[in-house]
Amino acid sequence: QVQLVESGGGLVQAGGSLRLSCVPSERIFSFNAMAWYRQAPGKQRELVAARTWDGTTTYADSMKGRFTISRDNAKNTLYLQMTNLKPDDTAVYSCAARRSLQTEYAYWGQGTQVTVSS
């Protein structure tokens, strides 16, 4: 059973920054793609950013220029650097992963809470 463990969430003021981390229980190379999703209270889960095995990245429009997804192979960790945070960014952020033959993200972390105060 693959496990993804997120960390780095917390309370930050608007305009501040946070860096989220996601550590999988297997080698990060075993996944074809990894992503960050978020879900705010009363809203549907939405994609924040994704990174495929070849380094291609995708961002939701509202996160472009503010969030950066990256991977550290030596630390076996996926990151989400978030800058210029806004109150609307308040949500539970979850890490997800899929393998090469999977069309959807099959593995999910428990999530980490990010709260941005105005």
BELHU-V520589 format. One line per field, one symbol per residue. ss: DSSP state (H for helix, E for strand, - for the rest). A space follows every 50 residues. Layout:
# BELHU-V520589
ss: ???
This chain:
# BELHU-V520589
ss: ---EEEE--EEEE----EEEEEEE---HHH--EEEEEEE------EEEEE EE----EEE-HHH---EEEEEE----EEEEEE----HHH-EEEEEEEE-- ------EE---EEEEEE-
